[in-house]
Amino acid sequence: QVQVVESGGGLVQAGGSLRLSCAASGNTFSIDVIGWYRQTPGKQRELVADISSGGRANYADSMKGRFTISRENAKNTVYLQMNSLKPEDTATYYCNAAYHKGWELFTSWGQGTQVTVSS
């Protein structure tokens, strides 16, 4: 199994930056993709960005240019660098690991970390 834990959320002023971390543990060799998602009350969880085990990054269109996803394999950690933050970026940010066991696919969610951007 794979577990992920997020950290790095907090309160920041508009225009500021935050870096979120997602630390994976367990059978990390089986991870295919790690992604960051966000959710606000009453709305569906949406993809922010994800990165494959090979390092290929994918971004939601609205995040391109402001957010950067990266990974540090030695620490089994994926980062989300968020710059030029806007109040509408306020949300709970979740990390998700998509991994396989044999031919079966699984996902593991973290507990979420709150990001609040003040105007």
Secondary structure, DSSP 4 states (H G I P E B T S, - for coil): -EEEEEE--EEEETT--EEEEEEEEESGGGEEEEEEEEE-TTS--EEEEEEETT--EEE-GGGTTTEEEEEEGGGTEEEEEE-S--GGG-EEEEEEEEEEETTEEEEEE---EEEEEE-
